[in-house]
């Protein structure tokens, strides 16, 4: 019978790296080259960093000098943000009566809007009573009105259909976050371009000022010498 071995997903660091040589990457991504692992460990200690094996299957394995504690913290934050940005939409349900007054309609529409803004799908149900089941068109019209009035926040995923005594429609939220992030990236790129242009302009102005100052500091004798040199 084989004894089970627990395999860790964590990379080997520092003294856990037992191979004789590693291909070392510096803390800023620079390629150091293939060196003895003992030398790499000494470099890590001198820089107050960790030697982390990032590609164990390479020949020789690739290791990098990083602050492993800071690296783990950053990865934890990234994982938390990824989970937060995942599509965790729930399906909320709002029920209407066919003969609903205007005030109640506005209140329920507000709930639908809030759910859609929160990233949740909304199942809207019209409950039919008695003779209403034989004339469902009024329920369809009510759902279509609701879909039109919340179109800014969500779109129809499942159009109104009758199921037994109910008419059901499903709304799904609009992906506003994607558009917002794209707009933010665009504005960020424009801002960086403007900063680079201003820096280039300042550098050009500084160089021009330096040349003008250098020219003004020349003595008449220097200028005469330059003119004689040009004539010769």
N, C-alpha and C positions, 0 to 999 in steps of 0.2 A: 504494500500500500504506500502511495506517495504522500509525503507530508506537504500540505498546502503551503505556498509561499505568498505572503502579502506583497504585492508589487505597488510601490508608491508612485504617484504621479509627479511628485516633487523632484526637481532636478538635483543632481549631486553637487555639493558645494564644498570648497576648501579641501580639508583632509579626506573627504569622502571620495575624491577623485583619485583613483589609484593607478591610472595609466601612466607610462613613463613620459609621454609627450602630449602636448595639446597644441592646437592651432589657436593662438591667442588673439582676441579682439579687445582693443582698448576701451576705456570708459566712454569715449566719444565716437565709437564705431570704427576707429582706425585699425587697420590690419597690421598686427605686430609680426605675425608669422609663426612658424612651428618652433616651439622652444620646450625645454624640459619642464615638466610639471612643477618641480621644486623651485625653479626660477620664477615661474608664473605665480606660485604661492608667495614667494618673497616680494614680488612686485605688488601683489594684492595687499600684503601687510604694510608695505611702505606707503601705499596710497590710502590706507585705512578703508579698503574695499574688500569685497568677497570675490573669490574665483568661482564662477558658476558655469557648469557644463550645460551648454545650450543646444548642442547637436551631438549626442552620445554615439550615434551610429556612424558618424563620419570617420574617415581614416586619415590622420588621427582625429579624435574627438575635438569639437570646437568649444572653447571656453571663453567667457567674457568677464571683464572686471566691472562689477557693479556693486552698488549698495543694496544687498539682497533684502534687508528689512524695508527699505524705501520702495524697492521694486514690488514686494509682496503687497504693501499697502496700496500702491498705485493700481495693481491688478485687482485688488479687492474693490476699490472705488469704481473701476471700469466695469467689473462684473455687476455691481449694484446698479449702475446706470443702465447697463444692458437689460437687466431684469425689469427696471422701471419703464424702459422704452418698448418692451415687448408688448405684443397685442394681447392684452388681458381683458378684452371686452366681455362684459356680461350681457345677458339679454334681460332687459327690464320689461315689465308688462304694465300697460295702462288700459283700463277698461272704460268704455263709454256706453251710455244708453243712447238708443236711437233718438229719443225725444229729450235731448239735453239742452238746458238753457244756455244763453250766451256766456254768463258769468262762469258757470262750471266748465264750459268748453275752454275758456281762456285760462282757467286754473290748470286744467289737465294739459293744455298745450304748453304751459310753462314747465310742467314736469317733464314732458317729452323733450323740450329744448334743453333742459338741464342735463338730462341723461345723455343726449347726443353730444353736448359740449364736454361731458365727462368721458367720452370715448366709448360709450355703451350702445349696443343695439337696442331698439325698442320694438316690442311686439304690441301692436295696438289692436284691441278687440272690441268690436261692437256686439253687444248682447241683445239678441232679438227676443221679443216676447209675443206669444200668441200669434195674432194675424200678421205681425211684422215679418214673420218668417216667409210669408208668401209674397212680400213686397220688399226684397232686400236692397232695391236700388237706392233707397234713401241712405242706407248704411254705407254703401259704396261712395256716394257723393260726399258724405261726411268725412270719410277717410281721405278722399282726394283733396278736400278742402284743407284738412290738417296737413297733408303732405306738401301742398303748395305754400302754406304759411310757415312751415319750418324748413323750407328748401335751402335756406342759407346755412343750416346746421347739419342737415342730413338728407339722404336720398332714399328712394324706395328700393328696397332689396327684393321684397316679395309683394307683388301687387295684391289688392283686395280680392279675397276669395271666400266663399261661404263654406264653413265646416260645421255641419249640424245646425245648431241654433245661433252660431256666431259667424261674424265676418271678420277676417283677420288680415292685417297688413304688417309687414316688417320694415322698419326704417334702419338704415345704417349710417353712422357718423361720417362726415366728410373728413378727409385726411388733411386737415389744416396744418399739422405740425410739419409735414414734409415740405409744404410750400413755404412756411415760415423759415425753416432751416435753409432752404435754397436761397431765399431772399437775404438772409443773414450772411451766407457765404458770399453772395454777389457783392453786398455792401462792404464786406471785409476785404475782398479783392480790390475793389475800387479805392478803399481807404489806403491799402498798402501801396497801390500804384501812385496815389497822390503824395504819400510820404516820400517815396523813392524819387519822385519828380522834384519835390522841394529840396531834398538832400542834394540831388545833382545840381540844382540851380545854385544852392548855397556854395557848393564846392567850386563851381565855375566862377562865381563872383569872387570867392576867396583867391582863386588862382589869378584872376584878372587884376585884383587889387595888389597882389604880390608882384606881378610883372610891372605894374605902373609904379609901385614904390621903388622897385629896383632900377627902373629907367630914370626916375627923378633923382636918384642918389648918385648918378654918374657925374663926374666933374667935367668942365669944358675940355680939359686936356684929354680925358678918356674919349669924349665924343669926337675930338679932332683926330685922335689916333685911329678910331674906327673909320672915319671918313677917308683918311690917307690909305688905310688898308683896302678900302673898297676901290679907290682910284687905282691902286697898284694892281 
